[in-house]
Amino acid sequence: MDKRILVDSDLQKGHMLILVLDQSNFPVHSALWLFDEERDSWRLLFASEEVGGA
């Protein structure tokens, strides 16, 4: 099963987003890239105390 490669430009955009969130004092405790097989694409996920879960 061939999966799309997570390219450097996506990694850099994710890094920039994390920097902007950090500069905005939005607490991001962790982040990860996850491949969504149904959508055949990568997703950047964050964990933060500011966002409540179900």
Sequence and secondary structure as in RCSB ss.txt:
>XXXX:A:sequence
MDKRILVDSDLQKGHMLILVLDQSNFPVHSALWLFDEERDSWRLLFASEEVGGA
>XXXX:A:secstr
       HHHHHHHHHHHHHHHHTT    EEEEEEETTTTEEEEEEE TTS   
